[in-house]
Amino acid sequence: MPAQLYPLARNAFLNGDLDWLVDDFKVLLLDKGRYAVNFGTDEFQSIIPAPAMIAISPSLTGKTSTAGVADADDALTEPLGGEELVTALVVFHDSGNPATSRLVAYTDSGIGFPLIQSGGPVLIRWSDGPTRIFVL
């Protein structure tokens, strides 16, 4: 299943407040048992409870956009502290402040979900299919 966009992020792209190719985007690895996504109201990273956040990727590199399809290089997180259950990913615009770092796309399905990781880094592999990371 392709990632679902947060409607407020879709609006930000349409209003020119977000630029996939220029802005800094990262991926948040989550335990969705500790975060109940609400697409109608969730807007910024600060809405996600700290216990739900497992790791954050470095900034995405190699970003491209073709016909409204967002893609980037696969990303590797820092090693995790211990055994963790990753059940969702959130792509977000990193403003440097969780209160203004906009949530962009959410996915909790696909190959590798759920992921149980024991201490090492997590490789986030984006789909090579037609929807890549997300579609506007």
Phi and psi restraints in degrees (value plus and minus 20) as a CYANA .aco file:
   2 PRO   PHI     -88.6   -48.6
   2 PRO   PSI     140.2   180.2
   3 ALA   PHI     -83.3   -43.3
   3 ALA   PSI     125.9   165.9
   4 GLN   PHI    -117.0   -77.0
   4 GLN   PSI     110.8   150.8
   5 LEU   PHI    -101.4   -61.4
   5 LEU   PSI     122.2   162.2
   6 TYR   PHI     -91.6   -51.6
   6 TYR   PSI     108.7   148.7
   7 PRO   PHI     -76.8   -36.8
   7 PRO   PSI     -55.6   -15.6
   8 LEU   PHI     -89.1   -49.1
   8 LEU   PSI     -47.9    -7.9
   9 ALA   PHI     -93.5   -53.5
   9 ALA   PSI     -60.8   -20.8
  10 ARG   PHI     -77.9   -37.9
  10 ARG   PSI     -62.7   -22.7
  11 ASN   PHI     -82.0   -42.0
  11 ASN   PSI     -60.9   -20.9
  12 ALA   PHI     -83.7   -43.7
  12 ALA   PSI     -58.8   -18.8
  13 PHE   PHI     -83.3   -43.3
  13 PHE   PSI     -65.6   -25.6
  14 LEU   PHI     -86.5   -46.5
  14 LEU   PSI     -51.0   -11.0
  15 ASN   PHI    -105.3   -65.3
  15 ASN   PSI     -22.4    17.6
  16 GLY   PHI      60.9   100.9
  16 GLY   PSI      -5.9    34.1
  17 ASP   PHI    -103.4   -63.4
  17 ASP   PSI     -37.1     2.9
  18 LEU   PHI    -145.9  -105.9
  18 LEU   PSI     121.0   161.0
  19 ASP   PHI    -152.3  -112.3
  19 ASP   PSI      87.6   127.6
  20 TRP   PHI     -75.6   -35.6
  20 TRP   PSI     -60.7   -20.7
  21 LEU   PHI     -98.8   -58.8
  21 LEU   PSI     -44.6    -4.6
  22 VAL   PHI    -123.8   -83.8
  22 VAL   PSI     -63.6   -23.6
  23 ASP   PHI     -93.2   -53.2
  23 ASP   PSI     144.4   184.4
  24 ASP   PHI    -109.7   -69.7
  24 ASP   PSI      97.8   137.8
  25 PHE   PHI    -140.0  -100.0
  25 PHE   PSI     122.6   162.6
  26 LYS   PHI    -154.1  -114.1
  26 LYS   PSI     154.9   194.9
  27 VAL   PHI    -143.3  -103.3
  27 VAL   PSI     113.1   153.1
  28 LEU   PHI    -123.6   -83.6
  28 LEU   PSI     105.2   145.2
  29 LEU   PHI    -110.3   -70.3
  29 LEU   PSI     110.6   150.6
  30 LEU   PHI    -146.1  -106.1
  30 LEU   PSI     136.9   176.9
  31 ASP   PHI    -122.7   -82.7
  31 ASP   PSI      82.1   122.1
  32 LYS   PHI     -88.5   -48.5
  32 LYS   PSI     -31.3     8.7
  33 GLY   PHI     -89.0   -49.0
  33 GLY   PSI     -33.7     6.3
  34 ARG   PHI    -134.1   -94.1
  34 ARG   PSI     -16.6    23.4
  35 TYR   PHI    -164.1  -124.1
  35 TYR   PSI      94.4   134.4
  36 ALA   PHI    -115.5   -75.5
  36 ALA   PSI      83.3   123.3
  37 VAL   PHI     -81.9   -41.9
  37 VAL   PSI     117.8   157.8
  38 ASN   PHI    -149.8  -109.8
  38 ASN   PSI      79.4   119.4
  39 PHE   PHI     -85.4   -45.4
  39 PHE   PSI     -43.5    -3.5
  40 GLY   PHI     -93.7   -53.7
  40 GLY   PSI     -49.3    -9.3
  41 THR   PHI    -145.6  -105.6
  41 THR   PSI     -43.6    -3.6
  42 ASP   PHI     -86.4   -46.4
  42 ASP   PSI     108.2   148.2
  43 GLU   PHI    -150.0  -110.0
  43 GLU   PSI     -60.3   -20.3
  44 PHE   PHI    -143.3  -103.3
  44 PHE   PSI     137.3   177.3
  45 GLN   PHI     -76.3   -36.3
  45 GLN   PSI     -49.8    -9.8
  46 SER   PHI     -83.4   -43.4
  46 SER   PSI     -35.5     4.5
  47 ILE   PHI     -95.1   -55.1
  47 ILE   PSI     -40.0     0.0
  48 ILE   PHI    -104.4   -64.4
  48 ILE   PSI     103.2   143.2
  49 PRO   PHI     -83.4   -43.4
  49 PRO   PSI     121.3   161.3
  50 ALA   PHI     -73.5   -33.5
  50 ALA   PSI     -60.8   -20.8
  51 PRO   PHI     -83.2   -43.2
  51 PRO   PSI     -39.4     0.6
  52 ALA   PHI    -101.1   -61.1
  52 ALA   PSI     -41.0    -1.0
  53 MET   PHI    -106.4   -66.4
  53 MET   PSI      98.4   138.4
  54 ILE   PHI    -114.7   -74.7
  54 ILE   PSI     -65.2   -25.2
  55 ALA   PHI    -181.6  -141.6
  55 ALA   PSI     140.4   180.4
  56 ILE   PHI    -145.2  -105.2
  56 ILE   PSI     114.4   154.4
  57 SER   PHI     -94.6   -54.6
  57 SER   PSI     143.8   183.8
  58 PRO   PHI     -86.3   -46.3
  58 PRO   PSI     152.2   192.2
  59 SER   PHI     -76.9   -36.9
  59 SER   PSI     118.6   158.6
  60 LEU   PHI     -88.3   -48.3
  60 LEU   PSI     120.5   160.5
  61 THR   PHI    -139.8   -99.8
  61 THR   PSI     145.6   185.6
  62 GLY   PHI      42.6    82.6
  62 GLY   PSI      11.7    51.7
  63 LYS   PHI     -88.5   -48.5
  63 LYS   PSI     118.9   158.9
  64 THR   PHI    -156.7  -116.7
  64 THR   PSI     139.6   179.6
  65 SER   PHI    -162.0  -122.0
  65 SER   PSI     107.4   147.4
  66 THR   PHI    -158.2  -118.2
  66 THR   PSI     100.3   140.3
  67 ALA   PHI      33.5    73.5
  67 ALA   PSI      19.0    59.0
  68 GLY   PHI      61.6   101.6
  68 GLY   PSI     -12.9    27.1
  69 VAL   PHI    -123.2   -83.2
  69 VAL   PSI     102.4   142.4
  70 ALA   PHI    -111.8   -71.8
  70 ALA   PSI     115.8   155.8
  71 ASP   PHI    -161.9  -121.9
  71 ASP   PSI     143.7   183.7
  72 ALA   PHI    -180.9  -140.9
  72 ALA   PSI     149.7   189.7
  73 ASP   PHI     -84.1   -44.1
  73 ASP   PSI     133.2   173.2
  74 ASP   PHI     -79.0   -39.0
  74 ASP   PSI     133.2   173.2
  75 ALA   PHI    -143.3  -103.3
  75 ALA   PSI     127.8   167.8
  76 LEU   PHI    -140.6  -100.6
  76 LEU   PSI     103.0   143.0
  77 THR   PHI    -100.3   -60.3
  77 THR   PSI     149.3   189.3
  78 GLU   PHI     -86.9   -46.9
  78 GLU   PSI     137.9   177.9
  79 PRO   PHI     -78.7   -38.7
  79 PRO   PSI     120.2   160.2
  80 LEU   PHI     -99.8   -59.8
  80 LEU   PSI     136.9   176.9
  81 GLY   PHI     -91.6   -51.6
  81 GLY   PSI     -48.8    -8.8
  82 GLY   PHI    -186.2  -146.2
  82 GLY   PSI    -181.5  -141.5
  83 GLU   PHI     -90.5   -50.5
  83 GLU   PSI     106.5   146.5
  84 GLU   PHI    -152.3  -112.3
  84 GLU   PSI     127.5   167.5
  85 LEU   PHI    -126.0   -86.0
  85 LEU   PSI      90.6   130.6
  86 VAL   PHI    -117.8   -77.8
  86 VAL   PSI      99.3   139.3
  87 THR   PHI    -140.8  -100.8
  87 THR   PSI     -22.2    17.8
  88 ALA   PHI    -179.1  -139.1
  88 ALA   PSI     136.7   176.7
  89 LEU   PHI    -145.2  -105.2
  89 LEU   PSI     120.7   160.7
  90 VAL   PHI    -147.0  -107.0
  90 VAL   PSI     101.7   141.7
  91 VAL   PHI    -105.2   -65.2
  91 VAL   PSI     112.7   152.7
  92 PHE   PHI    -160.2  -120.2
  92 PHE   PSI     135.0   175.0
  93 HIS   PHI    -104.4   -64.4
  93 HIS   PSI      98.7   138.7
  94 ASP   PHI    -110.9   -70.9
  94 ASP   PSI      85.8   125.8
  95 SER   PHI    -109.0   -69.0
  95 SER   PSI     -27.1    12.9
  96 GLY   PHI      76.5   116.5
  96 GLY   PSI     -28.0    12.0
  97 ASN   PHI    -156.8  -116.8
  97 ASN   PSI      99.8   139.8
  98 PRO   PHI     -75.7   -35.7
  98 PRO   PSI     -48.1    -8.1
  99 ALA   PHI     -91.9   -51.9
  99 ALA   PSI     -35.7     4.3
 100 THR   PHI    -146.7  -106.7
 100 THR   PSI     -11.7    28.3
 101 SER   PHI    -106.8   -66.8
 101 SER   PSI      86.1   126.1
 102 ARG   PHI     -94.8   -54.8
 102 ARG   PSI     112.3   152.3
 103 LEU   PHI     -93.8   -53.8
 103 LEU   PSI     113.2   153.2
 104 VAL   PHI    -133.2   -93.2
 104 VAL   PSI     -75.1   -35.1
 105 ALA   PHI    -162.5  -122.5
 105 ALA   PSI     126.2   166.2
 106 TYR   PHI    -149.6  -109.6
 106 TYR   PSI     115.9   155.9
 107 THR   PHI    -163.5  -123.5
 107 THR   PSI     121.7   161.7
 108 ASP   PHI    -156.0  -116.0
 108 ASP   PSI       1.6    41.6
 109 SER   PHI    -161.6  -121.6
 109 SER   PSI     145.6   185.6
 110 GLY   PHI     104.4   144.4
 110 GLY   PSI    -198.4  -158.4
 111 ILE   PHI     -83.5   -43.5
 111 ILE   PSI     111.0   151.0
 112 GLY   PHI      75.2   115.2
 112 GLY   PSI     -23.9    16.1
 113 PHE   PHI    -119.7   -79.7
 113 PHE   PSI     120.4   160.4
 114 PRO   PHI     -91.6   -51.6
 114 PRO   PSI     139.4   179.4
 115 LEU   PHI    -132.7   -92.7
 115 LEU   PSI     104.9   144.9
 116 ILE   PHI    -123.8   -83.8
 116 ILE   PSI      97.9   137.9
 117 GLN   PHI    -135.5   -95.5
 117 GLN   PSI     111.3   151.3
 118 SER   PHI    -130.4   -90.4
 118 SER   PSI      60.3   100.3
 119 GLY   PHI      64.4   104.4
 119 GLY   PSI     -43.2    -3.2
 120 GLY   PHI    -108.5   -68.5
 120 GLY   PSI    -199.1  -159.1
 121 PRO   PHI     -92.2   -52.2
 121 PRO   PSI     142.5   182.5
 122 VAL   PHI    -132.7   -92.7
 122 VAL   PSI     107.5   147.5
 123 LEU   PHI    -112.4   -72.4
 123 LEU   PSI      99.1   139.1
 124 ILE   PHI    -114.9   -74.9
 124 ILE   PSI      90.6   130.6
 125 ARG   PHI    -123.8   -83.8
 125 ARG   PSI      99.5   139.5
 126 TRP   PHI    -101.2   -61.2
 126 TRP   PSI     131.8   171.8
 127 SER   PHI     -80.7   -40.7
 127 SER   PSI     124.1   164.1
 128 ASP   PHI    -115.4   -75.4
 128 ASP   PSI     -15.4    24.6
 129 GLY   PHI     -96.0   -56.0
 129 GLY   PSI    -196.0  -156.0
 130 PRO   PHI     -87.4   -47.4
 130 PRO   PSI     -39.3     0.7
 131 THR   PHI    -116.9   -76.9
 131 THR   PSI     -29.1    10.9
 132 ARG   PHI      23.3    63.3
 132 ARG   PSI    -139.7   -99.7
 133 ILE   PHI    -103.9   -63.9
 133 ILE   PSI     -73.1   -33.1
 134 PHE   PHI    -180.0  -140.0
 134 PHE   PSI     145.0   185.0
 135 VAL   PHI    -143.5  -103.5
 135 VAL   PSI     110.1   150.1
